Amino acid sequence: MAGMKMRKKSELPSKLCAHCALPFTWRKKWERDWEQVKYCSERCRRATAPSPTEGGERR
């Protein structure tokens, strides 16, 4: 964390989730790809993603 200043949570960037439309704030684990983050959680991401068996019959 050298050179990184601590911020209050209210100062962190936030976005709206593409699935549930609730606001969520930046997390350290998203530091490298914050621009590509669209969902607040894995649950919302899975709910929006097409299932792998879609378009084909399951036997």
PDBQT receptor file of N, H, CA, C and O in Angstrom, charges set to zero:
ATOM      1  N   MET A   1       0.817  -1.189   0.000  1.00  0.00    +0.000 N 
ATOM      2  CA  MET A   1       0.000   0.000   0.000  1.00  0.00    +0.000 C 
ATOM      3  C   MET A   1       0.863   1.256   0.000  1.00  0.00    +0.000 C 
ATOM      4  O   MET A   1       0.389   2.324   0.386  1.00  0.00    +0.000 OA
ATOM      5  N   ALA A   2       2.075   1.153  -0.410  1.00  0.00    +0.000 N 
ATOM      6  H   ALA A   2       2.460   0.285  -0.723  1.00  0.00    +0.000 HD
ATOM      7  CA  ALA A   2       2.962   2.305  -0.434  1.00  0.00    +0.000 C 
ATOM      8  C   ALA A   2       2.470   3.337  -1.436  1.00  0.00    +0.000 C 
ATOM      9  O   ALA A   2       2.208   3.015  -2.594  1.00  0.00    +0.000 OA
ATOM     10  N   GLY A   3       2.348   4.556  -0.993  1.00  0.00    +0.000 N 
ATOM     11  H   GLY A   3       2.561   4.819  -0.051  1.00  0.00    +0.000 HD
ATOM     12  CA  GLY A   3       1.926   5.637  -1.872  1.00  0.00    +0.000 C 
ATOM     13  C   GLY A   3       0.425   5.749  -2.063  1.00  0.00    +0.000 C 
ATOM     14  O   GLY A   3      -0.053   6.660  -2.739  1.00  0.00    +0.000 OA
ATOM     15  N   MET A   4      -0.326   4.821  -1.466  1.00  0.00    +0.000 N 
ATOM     16  H   MET A   4       0.062   4.081  -0.916  1.00  0.00    +0.000 HD
ATOM     17  CA  MET A   4      -1.780   4.896  -1.616  1.00  0.00    +0.000 C 
ATOM     18  C   MET A   4      -2.392   5.508  -0.370  1.00  0.00    +0.000 C 
ATOM     19  O   MET A   4      -2.129   5.067   0.749  1.00  0.00    +0.000 OA
ATOM     20  N   LYS A   5      -3.203   6.520  -0.574  1.00  0.00    +0.000 N 
ATOM     21  H   LYS A   5      -3.417   6.878  -1.483  1.00  0.00    +0.000 HD
ATOM     22  CA  LYS A   5      -3.825   7.227   0.531  1.00  0.00    +0.000 C 
ATOM     23  C   LYS A   5      -5.138   6.556   0.907  1.00  0.00    +0.000 C 
ATOM     24  O   LYS A   5      -5.896   6.132   0.034  1.00  0.00    +0.000 OA
ATOM     25  N   MET A   6      -5.405   6.461   2.198  1.00  0.00    +0.000 N 
ATOM     26  H   MET A   6      -4.789   6.805   2.907  1.00  0.00    +0.000 HD
ATOM     27  CA  MET A   6      -6.661   5.879   2.668  1.00  0.00    +0.000 C 
ATOM     28  C   MET A   6      -7.791   6.861   2.382  1.00  0.00    +0.000 C 
ATOM     29  O   MET A   6      -7.625   8.071   2.534  1.00  0.00    +0.000 OA
ATOM     30  N   ARG A   7      -8.928   6.338   1.972  1.00  0.00    +0.000 N 
ATOM     31  H   ARG A   7      -9.063   5.355   1.849  1.00  0.00    +0.000 HD
ATOM     32  CA  ARG A   7     -10.094   7.167   1.658  1.00  0.00    +0.000 C 
ATOM     33  C   ARG A   7     -11.270   6.737   2.515  1.00  0.00    +0.000 C 
ATOM     34  O   ARG A   7     -11.357   5.589   2.950  1.00  0.00    +0.000 OA
ATOM     35  N   LYS A   8     -12.158   7.665   2.746  1.00  0.00    +0.000 N 
ATOM     36  H   LYS A   8     -12.087   8.598   2.393  1.00  0.00    +0.000 HD
ATOM     37  CA  LYS A   8     -13.416   7.326   3.400  1.00  0.00    +0.000 C 
ATOM     38  C   LYS A   8     -14.271   6.581   2.388  1.00  0.00    +0.000 C 
ATOM     39  O   LYS A   8     -14.159   6.805   1.182  1.00  0.00    +0.000 OA
ATOM     40  N   LYS A   9     -15.123   5.695   2.884  1.00  0.00    +0.000 N 
ATOM     41  H   LYS A   9     -15.214   5.513   3.863  1.00  0.00    +0.000 HD
ATOM     42  CA  LYS A   9     -15.969   4.927   1.966  1.00  0.00    +0.000 C 
ATOM     43  C   LYS A   9     -16.848   5.836   1.117  1.00  0.00    +0.000 C 
ATOM     44  O   LYS A   9     -17.132   5.520  -0.038  1.00  0.00    +0.000 OA
ATOM     45  N   SER A  10     -17.278   6.956   1.675  1.00  0.00    +0.000 N 
ATOM     46  H   SER A  10     -17.047   7.213   2.614  1.00  0.00    +0.000 HD
ATOM     47  CA  SER A  10     -18.132   7.880   0.923  1.00  0.00    +0.000 C 
ATOM     48  C   SER A  10     -17.388   8.555  -0.228  1.00  0.00    +0.000 C 
ATOM     49  O   SER A  10     -18.020   9.109  -1.128  1.00  0.00    +0.000 OA
ATOM     50  N   GLU A  11     -16.061   8.519  -0.214  1.00  0.00    +0.000 N 
ATOM     51  H   GLU A  11     -15.547   8.069   0.517  1.00  0.00    +0.000 HD
ATOM     52  CA  GLU A  11     -15.255   9.132  -1.274  1.00  0.00    +0.000 C 
ATOM     53  C   GLU A  11     -14.914   8.156  -2.402  1.00  0.00    +0.000 C 
ATOM     54  O   GLU A  11     -14.388   8.566  -3.437  1.00  0.00    +0.000 OA
ATOM     55  N   LEU A  12     -15.209   6.871  -2.208  1.00  0.00    +0.000 N 
ATOM     56  H   LEU A  12     -15.635   6.538  -1.367  1.00  0.00    +0.000 HD
ATOM     57  CA  LEU A  12     -14.897   5.877  -3.226  1.00  0.00    +0.000 C 
ATOM     58  C   LEU A  12     -15.874   5.978  -4.391  1.00  0.00    +0.000 C 
ATOM     59  O   LEU A  12     -17.028   6.362  -4.198  1.00  0.00    +0.000 OA
ATOM     60  N   PRO A  13     -15.421   5.636  -5.608  1.00  0.00    +0.000 N 
ATOM     61  CA  PRO A  13     -16.335   5.659  -6.754  1.00  0.00    +0.000 C 
ATOM     62  C   PRO A  13     -17.417   4.594  -6.611  1.00  0.00    +0.000 C 
ATOM     63  O   PRO A  13     -17.200   3.568  -5.966  1.00  0.00    +0.000 OA
ATOM     64  N   SER A  14     -18.568   4.834  -7.204  1.00  0.00    +0.000 N 
ATOM     65  H   SER A  14     -18.744   5.667  -7.728  1.00  0.00    +0.000 HD
ATOM     66  CA  SER A  14     -19.647   3.855  -7.146  1.00  0.00    +0.000 C 
ATOM     67  C   SER A  14     -20.313   3.738  -8.510  1.00  0.00    +0.000 C 
ATOM     68  O   SER A  14     -20.160   4.605  -9.371  1.00  0.00    +0.000 OA
ATOM     69  N   LYS A  15     -21.056   2.645  -8.690  1.00  0.00    +0.000 N 
ATOM     70  H   LYS A  15     -21.180   1.941  -7.991  1.00  0.00    +0.000 HD
ATOM     71  CA  LYS A  15     -21.790   2.361  -9.926  1.00  0.00    +0.000 C 
ATOM     72  C   LYS A  15     -23.121   1.750  -9.559  1.00  0.00    +0.000 C 
ATOM     73  O   LYS A  15     -23.351   1.385  -8.407  1.00  0.00    +0.000 OA
ATOM     74  N   LEU A  16     -24.007   1.638 -10.551  1.00  0.00    +0.000 N 
ATOM     75  H   LEU A  16     -23.820   1.935 -11.487  1.00  0.00    +0.000 HD
ATOM     76  CA  LEU A  16     -25.265   0.928 -10.367  1.00  0.00    +0.000 C 
ATOM     77  C   LEU A  16     -25.130  -0.454 -10.993  1.00  0.00    +0.000 C 
ATOM     78  O   LEU A  16     -24.599  -0.593 -12.095  1.00  0.00    +0.000 OA
ATOM     79  N   CYS A  17     -25.603  -1.457 -10.304  1.00  0.00    +0.000 N 
ATOM     80  H   CYS A  17     -26.034  -1.344  -9.409  1.00  0.00    +0.000 HD
ATOM     81  CA  CYS A  17     -25.546  -2.831 -10.787  1.00  0.00    +0.000 C 
ATOM     82  C   CYS A  17     -26.427  -2.976 -12.028  1.00  0.00    +0.000 C 
ATOM     83  O   CYS A  17     -27.551  -2.475 -12.059  1.00  0.00    +0.000 OA
ATOM     84  N   ALA A  18     -25.916  -3.661 -13.046  1.00  0.00    +0.000 N 
ATOM     85  H   ALA A  18     -25.004  -4.068 -13.021  1.00  0.00    +0.000 HD
ATOM     86  CA  ALA A  18     -26.657  -3.850 -14.294  1.00  0.00    +0.000 C 
ATOM     87  C   ALA A  18     -27.833  -4.807 -14.129  1.00  0.00    +0.000 C 
ATOM     88  O   ALA A  18     -28.726  -4.836 -14.976  1.00  0.00    +0.000 OA
ATOM     89  N   HIS A  19     -27.845  -5.588 -13.055  1.00  0.00    +0.000 N 
ATOM     90  H   HIS A  19     -27.119  -5.565 -12.368  1.00  0.00    +0.000 HD
ATOM     91  CA  HIS A  19     -28.952  -6.531 -12.845  1.00  0.00    +0.000 C 
ATOM     92  C   HIS A  19     -29.989  -6.003 -11.860  1.00  0.00    +0.000 C 
ATOM     93  O   HIS A  19     -31.174  -5.925 -12.185  1.00  0.00    +0.000 OA
ATOM     94  N   CYS A  20     -29.545  -5.641 -10.651  1.00  0.00    +0.000 N 
ATOM     95  H   CYS A  20     -28.582  -5.704 -10.386  1.00  0.00    +0.000 HD
ATOM     96  CA  CYS A  20     -30.501  -5.246  -9.606  1.00  0.00    +0.000 C 
ATOM     97  C   CYS A  20     -30.672  -3.733  -9.487  1.00  0.00    +0.000 C 
ATOM     98  O   CYS A  20     -31.549  -3.273  -8.756  1.00  0.00    +0.000 OA
ATOM     99  N   ALA A  21     -29.861  -2.961 -10.183  1.00  0.00    +0.000 N 
ATOM    100  H   ALA A  21     -29.148  -3.335 -10.777  1.00  0.00    +0.000 HD
ATOM    101  CA  ALA A  21     -29.918  -1.494 -10.203  1.00  0.00    +0.000 C 
ATOM    102  C   ALA A  21     -29.642  -0.844  -8.847  1.00  0.00    +0.000 C 
ATOM    103  O   ALA A  21     -29.999   0.316  -8.639  1.00  0.00    +0.000 OA
ATOM    104  N   LEU A  22     -29.012  -1.573  -7.924  1.00  0.00    +0.000 N 
ATOM    105  H   LEU A  22     -28.721  -2.515  -8.094  1.00  0.00    +0.000 HD
ATOM    106  CA  LEU A  22     -28.611  -0.994  -6.641  1.00  0.00    +0.000 C 
ATOM    107  C   LEU A  22     -27.193  -0.451  -6.752  1.00  0.00    +0.000 C 
ATOM    108  O   LEU A  22     -26.385  -0.996  -7.504  1.00  0.00    +0.000 OA
ATOM    109  N   PRO A  23     -26.877   0.606  -6.024  1.00  0.00    +0.000 N 
ATOM    110  CA  PRO A  23     -25.517   1.151  -6.067  1.00  0.00    +0.000 C 
ATOM    111  C   PRO A  23     -24.528   0.254  -5.320  1.00  0.00    +0.000 C 
ATOM    112  O   PRO A  23     -24.865  -0.354  -4.304  1.00  0.00    +0.000 OA
ATOM    113  N   PHE A  24     -23.304   0.184  -5.842  1.00  0.00    +0.000 N 
ATOM    114  H   PHE A  24     -23.029   0.677  -6.667  1.00  0.00    +0.000 HD
ATOM    115  CA  PHE A  24     -22.229  -0.515  -5.144  1.00  0.00    +0.000 C 
ATOM    116  C   PHE A  24     -20.948   0.291  -5.295  1.00  0.00    +0.000 C 
ATOM    117  O   PHE A  24     -20.781   1.020  -6.273  1.00  0.00    +0.000 OA
ATOM    118  N   THR A  25     -20.047   0.162  -4.334  1.00  0.00    +0.000 N 
ATOM    119  H   THR A  25     -20.183  -0.430  -3.539  1.00  0.00    +0.000 HD
ATOM    120  CA  THR A  25     -18.819   0.965  -4.336  1.00  0.00    +0.000 C 
ATOM    121  C   THR A  25     -17.611   0.134  -4.751  1.00  0.00    +0.000 C 
ATOM    122  O   THR A  25     -17.630  -1.097  -4.715  1.00  0.00    +0.000 OA
ATOM    123  N   TRP A  26     -16.581   0.835  -5.139  1.00  0.00    +0.000 N 
ATOM    124  H   TRP A  26     -16.566   1.835  -5.169  1.00  0.00    +0.000 HD
ATOM    125  CA  TRP A  26     -15.308   0.270  -5.557  1.00  0.00    +0.000 C 
ATOM    126  C   TRP A  26     -14.749  -0.640  -4.478  1.00  0.00    +0.000 C 
ATOM    127  O   TRP A  26     -14.872  -0.354  -3.287  1.00  0.00    +0.000 OA
ATOM    128  N   ARG A  27     -14.131  -1.743  -4.902  1.00  0.00    +0.000 N 
ATOM    129  H   ARG A  27     -14.032  -1.975  -5.870  1.00  0.00    +0.000 HD
ATOM    130  CA  ARG A  27     -13.439  -2.644  -3.982  1.00  0.00    +0.000 C 
ATOM    131  C   ARG A  27     -12.020  -2.850  -4.469  1.00  0.00    +0.000 C 
ATOM    132  O   ARG A  27     -11.734  -2.774  -5.664  1.00  0.00    +0.000 OA
ATOM    133  N   LYS A  28     -11.140  -3.111  -3.522  1.00  0.00    +0.000 N 
ATOM    134  H   LYS A  28     -11.372  -3.173  -2.551  1.00  0.00    +0.000 HD
ATOM    135  CA  LYS A  28      -9.723  -3.306  -3.841  1.00  0.00    +0.000 C 
ATOM    136  C   LYS A  28      -9.534  -4.402  -4.894  1.00  0.00    +0.000 C 
ATOM    137  O   LYS A  28      -8.687  -4.269  -5.777  1.00  0.00    +0.000 OA
ATOM    138  N   LYS A  29     -10.323  -5.493  -4.808  1.00  0.00    +0.000 N 
ATOM    139  H   LYS A  29     -11.012  -5.601  -4.092  1.00  0.00    +0.000 HD
ATOM    140  CA  LYS A  29     -10.161  -6.593  -5.764  1.00  0.00    +0.000 C 
ATOM    141  C   LYS A  29     -10.534  -6.201  -7.195  1.00  0.00    +0.000 C 
ATOM    142  O   LYS A  29     -10.167  -6.891  -8.146  1.00  0.00    +0.000 OA
ATOM    143  N   TRP A  30     -11.272  -5.084  -7.347  1.00  0.00    +0.000 N 
ATOM    144  H   TRP A  30     -11.570  -4.523  -6.575  1.00  0.00    +0.000 HD
ATOM    145  CA  TRP A  30     -11.653  -4.605  -8.673  1.00  0.00    +0.000 C 
ATOM    146  C   TRP A  30     -10.717  -3.509  -9.173  1.00  0.00    +0.000 C 
ATOM    147  O   TRP A  30     -10.995  -2.883 -10.196  1.00  0.00    +0.000 OA
ATOM    148  N   GLU A  31      -9.627  -3.271  -8.476  1.00  0.00    +0.000 N 
ATOM    149  H   GLU A  31      -9.402  -3.779  -7.645  1.00  0.00    +0.000 HD
ATOM    150  CA  GLU A  31      -8.724  -2.155  -8.774  1.00  0.00    +0.000 C 
ATOM    151  C   GLU A  31      -8.272  -2.143 -10.231  1.00  0.00    +0.000 C 
ATOM    152  O   GLU A  31      -8.275  -1.088 -10.867  1.00  0.00    +0.000 OA
ATOM    153  N   ARG A  32      -7.888  -3.282 -10.761  1.00  0.00    +0.000 N 
ATOM    154  H   ARG A  32      -7.885  -4.138 -10.244  1.00  0.00    +0.000 HD
ATOM    155  CA  ARG A  32      -7.348  -3.340 -12.128  1.00  0.00    +0.000 C 
ATOM    156  C   ARG A  32      -8.410  -3.256 -13.217  1.00  0.00    +0.000 C 
ATOM    157  O   ARG A  32      -8.132  -2.769 -14.312  1.00  0.00    +0.000 OA
ATOM    158  N   ASP A  33      -9.621  -3.723 -12.932  1.00  0.00    +0.000 N 
ATOM    159  H   ASP A  33      -9.847  -4.119 -12.042  1.00  0.00    +0.000 HD
ATOM    160  CA  ASP A  33     -10.641  -3.767 -13.987  1.00  0.00    +0.000 C 
ATOM    161  C   ASP A  33     -11.954  -3.084 -13.601  1.00  0.00    +0.000 C 
ATOM    162  O   ASP A  33     -13.029  -3.535 -13.997  1.00  0.00    +0.000 OA
ATOM    163  N   TRP A  34     -11.869  -2.013 -12.839  1.00  0.00    +0.000 N 
ATOM    164  H   TRP A  34     -10.996  -1.647 -12.517  1.00  0.00    +0.000 HD
ATOM    165  CA  TRP A  34     -13.064  -1.281 -12.392  1.00  0.00    +0.000 C 
ATOM    166  C   TRP A  34     -13.938  -0.847 -13.572  1.00  0.00    +0.000 C 
ATOM    167  O   TRP A  34     -15.163  -0.846 -13.453  1.00  0.00    +0.000 OA
ATOM    168  N   GLU A  35     -13.347  -0.485 -14.687  1.00  0.00    +0.000 N 
ATOM    169  H   GLU A  35     -12.351  -0.485 -14.784  1.00  0.00    +0.000 HD
ATOM    170  CA  GLU A  35     -14.110  -0.035 -15.852  1.00  0.00    +0.000 C 
ATOM    171  C   GLU A  35     -15.001  -1.146 -16.413  1.00  0.00    +0.000 C 
ATOM    172  O   GLU A  35     -16.052  -0.854 -16.984  1.00  0.00    +0.000 OA
ATOM    173  N   GLN A  36     -14.603  -2.415 -16.262  1.00  0.00    +0.000 N 
ATOM    174  H   GLN A  36     -13.750  -2.652 -15.799  1.00  0.00    +0.000 HD
ATOM    175  CA  GLN A  36     -15.368  -3.531 -16.807  1.00  0.00    +0.000 C 
ATOM    176  C   GLN A  36     -16.385  -4.105 -15.811  1.00  0.00    +0.000 C 
ATOM    177  O   GLN A  36     -17.251  -4.886 -16.207  1.00  0.00    +0.000 OA
ATOM    178  N   VAL A  37     -16.296  -3.736 -14.539  1.00  0.00    +0.000 N 
ATOM    179  H   VAL A  37     -15.593  -3.102 -14.217  1.00  0.00    +0.000 HD
ATOM    180  CA  VAL A  37     -17.214  -4.276 -13.526  1.00  0.00    +0.000 C 
ATOM    181  C   VAL A  37     -18.622  -3.743 -13.774  1.00  0.00    +0.000 C 
ATOM    182  O   VAL A  37     -18.820  -2.533 -13.883  1.00  0.00    +0.000 OA
ATOM    183  N   LYS A  38     -19.607  -4.652 -13.865  1.00  0.00    +0.000 N 
ATOM    184  H   LYS A  38     -19.446  -5.635 -13.776  1.00  0.00    +0.000 HD
ATOM    185  CA  LYS A  38     -20.989  -4.269 -14.150  1.00  0.00    +0.000 C 
ATOM    186  C   LYS A  38     -21.953  -4.701 -13.053  1.00  0.00    +0.000 C 
ATOM    187  O   LYS A  38     -23.030  -4.124 -12.906  1.00  0.00    +0.000 OA
ATOM    188  N   TYR A  39     -21.568  -5.716 -12.284  1.00  0.00    +0.000 N 
ATOM    189  H   TYR A  39     -20.693  -6.185 -12.404  1.00  0.00    +0.000 HD
ATOM    190  CA  TYR A  39     -22.484  -6.300 -11.313  1.00  0.00    +0.000 C 
ATOM    191  C   TYR A  39     -21.949  -6.163  -9.894  1.00  0.00    +0.000 C 
ATOM    192  O   TYR A  39     -20.740  -6.189  -9.668  1.00  0.00    +0.000 OA
ATOM    193  N   CYS A  40     -22.872  -6.015  -8.937  1.00  0.00    +0.000 N 
ATOM    194  H   CYS A  40     -23.854  -5.994  -9.120  1.00  0.00    +0.000 HD
ATOM    195  CA  CYS A  40     -22.489  -5.820  -7.544  1.00  0.00    +0.000 C 
ATOM    196  C   CYS A  40     -22.032  -7.112  -6.879  1.00  0.00    +0.000 C 
ATOM    197  O   CYS A  40     -21.311  -7.079  -5.882  1.00  0.00    +0.000 OA
ATOM    198  N   SER A  41     -22.447  -8.247  -7.427  1.00  0.00    +0.000 N 
ATOM    199  H   SER A  41     -23.033  -8.275  -8.238  1.00  0.00    +0.000 HD
ATOM    200  CA  SER A  41     -22.109  -9.526  -6.811  1.00  0.00    +0.000 C 
ATOM    201  C   SER A  41     -22.068 -10.634  -7.856  1.00  0.00    +0.000 C 
ATOM    202  O   SER A  41     -22.524 -10.473  -8.988  1.00  0.00    +0.000 OA
ATOM    203  N   GLU A  42     -21.511 -11.753  -7.439  1.00  0.00    +0.000 N 
ATOM    204  H   GLU A  42     -21.141 -11.884  -6.519  1.00  0.00    +0.000 HD
ATOM    205  CA  GLU A  42     -21.478 -12.934  -8.296  1.00  0.00    +0.000 C 
ATOM    206  C   GLU A  42     -22.905 -13.412  -8.577  1.00  0.00    +0.000 C 
ATOM    207  O   GLU A  42     -23.195 -13.891  -9.674  1.00  0.00    +0.000 OA
ATOM    208  N   ARG A  43     -23.776 -13.286  -7.610  1.00  0.00    +0.000 N 
ATOM    209  H   ARG A  43     -23.541 -12.898  -6.719  1.00  0.00    +0.000 HD
ATOM    210  CA  ARG A  43     -25.173 -13.703  -7.779  1.00  0.00    +0.000 C 
ATOM    211  C   ARG A  43     -25.857 -12.913  -8.905  1.00  0.00    +0.000 C 
ATOM    212  O   ARG A  43     -26.553 -13.496  -9.736  1.00  0.00    +0.000 OA
ATOM    213  N   CYS A  44     -25.661 -11.605  -8.932  1.00  0.00    +0.000 N 
ATOM    214  H   CYS A  44     -25.095 -11.131  -8.257  1.00  0.00    +0.000 HD
ATOM    215  CA  CYS A  44     -26.250 -10.785  -9.998  1.00  0.00    +0.000 C 
ATOM    216  C   CYS A  44     -25.617 -11.103 -11.342  1.00  0.00    +0.000 C 
ATOM    217  O   CYS A  44     -26.313 -11.130 -12.357  1.00  0.00    +0.000 OA
ATOM    218  N   ARG A  45     -24.317 -11.343 -11.369  1.00  0.00    +0.000 N 
ATOM    219  H   ARG A  45     -23.752 -11.321 -10.544  1.00  0.00    +0.000 HD
ATOM    220  CA  ARG A  45     -23.641 -11.679 -12.617  1.00  0.00    +0.000 C 
ATOM    221  C   ARG A  45     -24.189 -12.987 -13.194  1.00  0.00    +0.000 C 
ATOM    222  O   ARG A  45     -24.441 -13.084 -14.395  1.00  0.00    +0.000 OA
ATOM    223  N   ARG A  46     -24.371 -13.987 -12.331  1.00  0.00    +0.000 N 
ATOM    224  H   ARG A  46     -24.167 -13.908 -11.356  1.00  0.00    +0.000 HD
ATOM    225  CA  ARG A  46     -24.899 -15.274 -12.793  1.00  0.00    +0.000 C 
ATOM    226  C   ARG A  46     -26.352 -15.172 -13.249  1.00  0.00    +0.000 C 
ATOM    227  O   ARG A  46     -26.753 -15.847 -14.198  1.00  0.00    +0.000 OA
ATOM    228  N   ALA A  47     -27.131 -14.343 -12.589  1.00  0.00    +0.000 N 
ATOM    229  H   ALA A  47     -26.805 -13.794 -11.818  1.00  0.00    +0.000 HD
ATOM    230  CA  ALA A  47     -28.543 -14.194 -12.932  1.00  0.00    +0.000 C 
ATOM    231  C   ALA A  47     -28.718 -13.569 -14.313  1.00  0.00    +0.000 C 
ATOM    232  O   ALA A  47     -29.732 -13.802 -14.971  1.00  0.00    +0.000 OA
ATOM    233  N   THR A  48     -27.755 -12.788 -14.752  1.00  0.00    +0.000 N 
ATOM    234  H   THR A  48     -26.932 -12.598 -14.217  1.00  0.00    +0.000 HD
ATOM    235  CA  THR A  48     -27.839 -12.098 -16.027  1.00  0.00    +0.000 C 
ATOM    236  C   THR A  48     -27.203 -12.901 -17.163  1.00  0.00    +0.000 C 
ATOM    237  O   THR A  48     -27.647 -12.807 -18.307  1.00  0.00    +0.000 OA
ATOM    238  N   ALA A  49     -26.179 -13.682 -16.860  1.00  0.00    +0.000 N 
ATOM    239  H   ALA A  49     -25.819 -13.759 -15.930  1.00  0.00    +0.000 HD
ATOM    240  CA  ALA A  49     -25.450 -14.431 -17.882  1.00  0.00    +0.000 C 
ATOM    241  C   ALA A  49     -26.306 -15.561 -18.447  1.00  0.00    +0.000 C 
ATOM    242  O   ALA A  49     -27.040 -16.213 -17.704  1.00  0.00    +0.000 OA
ATOM    243  N   PRO A  50     -26.218 -15.797 -19.757  1.00  0.00    +0.000 N 
ATOM    244  CA  PRO A  50     -26.965 -16.909 -20.348  1.00  0.00    +0.000 C 
ATOM    245  C   PRO A  50     -26.416 -18.239 -19.847  1.00  0.00    +0.000 C 
ATOM    246  O   PRO A  50     -25.208 -18.373 -19.651  1.00  0.00    +0.000 OA
ATOM    247  N   SER A  51     -27.273 -19.210 -19.641  1.00  0.00    +0.000 N 
ATOM    248  H   SER A  51     -28.254 -19.102 -19.800  1.00  0.00    +0.000 HD
ATOM    249  CA  SER A  51     -26.818 -20.510 -19.151  1.00  0.00    +0.000 C 
ATOM    250  C   SER A  51     -26.088 -21.255 -20.273  1.00  0.00    +0.000 C 
ATOM    251  O   SER A  51     -26.411 -21.070 -21.446  1.00  0.00    +0.000 OA
ATOM    252  N   PRO A  52     -25.123 -22.079 -19.929  1.00  0.00    +0.000 N 
ATOM    253  CA  PRO A  52     -24.336 -22.791 -20.948  1.00  0.00    +0.000 C 
ATOM    254  C   PRO A  52     -25.163 -23.799 -21.748  1.00  0.00    +0.000 C 
ATOM    255  O   PRO A  52     -24.777 -24.151 -22.863  1.00  0.00    +0.000 OA
ATOM    256  N   THR A  53     -26.288 -24.272 -21.208  1.00  0.00    +0.000 N 
ATOM    257  H   THR A  53     -26.601 -23.986 -20.302  1.00  0.00    +0.000 HD
ATOM    258  CA  THR A  53     -27.113 -25.248 -21.926  1.00  0.00    +0.000 C 
ATOM    259  C   THR A  53     -28.191 -24.574 -22.763  1.00  0.00    +0.000 C 
ATOM    260  O   THR A  53     -28.978 -25.259 -23.417  1.00  0.00    +0.000 OA
ATOM    261  N   GLU A  54     -28.243 -23.251 -22.756  1.00  0.00    +0.000 N 
ATOM    262  H   GLU A  54     -27.604 -22.695 -22.225  1.00  0.00    +0.000 HD
ATOM    263  CA  GLU A  54     -29.266 -22.556 -23.507  1.00  0.00    +0.000 C 
ATOM    264  C   GLU A  54     -29.060 -22.767 -25.010  1.00  0.00    +0.000 C 
ATOM    265  O   GLU A  54     -27.939 -22.673 -25.509  1.00  0.00    +0.000 OA
ATOM    266  N   GLY A  55     -30.124 -23.047 -25.708  1.00  0.00    +0.000 N 
ATOM    267  H   GLY A  55     -31.035 -23.124 -25.304  1.00  0.00    +0.000 HD
ATOM    268  CA  GLY A  55     -30.048 -23.240 -27.150  1.00  0.00    +0.000 C 
ATOM    269  C   GLY A  55     -29.857 -24.688 -27.543  1.00  0.00    +0.000 C 
ATOM    270  O   GLY A  55     -29.922 -25.012 -28.729  1.00  0.00    +0.000 OA
ATOM    271  N   GLY A  56     -29.627 -25.554 -26.603  1.00  0.00    +0.000 N 
ATOM    272  H   GLY A  56     -29.574 -25.291 -25.639  1.00  0.00    +0.000 HD
ATOM    273  CA  GLY A  56     -29.450 -26.963 -26.913  1.00  0.00    +0.000 C 
ATOM    274  C   GLY A  56     -30.248 -27.807 -25.946  1.00  0.00    +0.000 C 
ATOM    275  O   GLY A  56     -30.559 -27.380 -24.834  1.00  0.00    +0.000 OA
ATOM    276  N   GLU A  57     -30.578 -29.017 -26.383  1.00  0.00    +0.000 N 
ATOM    277  H   GLU A  57     -30.325 -29.364 -27.286  1.00  0.00    +0.000 HD
ATOM    278  CA  GLU A  57     -31.350 -29.902 -25.510  1.00  0.00    +0.000 C 
ATOM    279  C   GLU A  57     -30.424 -30.586 -24.537  1.00  0.00    +0.000 C 
ATOM    280  O   GLU A  57     -29.309 -30.974 -24.884  1.00  0.00    +0.000 OA
ATOM    281  N   ARG A  58     -30.891 -30.729 -23.328  1.00  0.00    +0.000 N 
ATOM    282  H   ARG A  58     -31.797 -30.414 -23.046  1.00  0.00    +0.000 HD
ATOM    283  CA  ARG A  58     -30.099 -31.424 -22.300  1.00  0.00    +0.000 C 
ATOM    284  C   ARG A  58     -30.635 -32.842 -22.168  1.00  0.00    +0.000 C 
ATOM    285  O   ARG A  58     -31.839 -33.047 -22.013  1.00  0.00    +0.000 OA
ATOM    286  N   ARG A  59     -29.748 -33.805 -22.230  1.00  0.00    +0.000 N 
ATOM    287  H   ARG A  59     -28.770 -33.638 -22.356  1.00  0.00    +0.000 HD
ATOM    288  CA  ARG A  59     -30.174 -35.213 -22.152  1.00  0.00    +0.000 C 
ATOM    289  C   ARG A  59     -29.625 -35.868 -20.921  1.00  0.00    +0.000 C 
ATOM    290  O   ARG A  59     -29.877 -37.050 -20.686  1.00  0.00    +0.000 OA
TER     291      ARG A  59
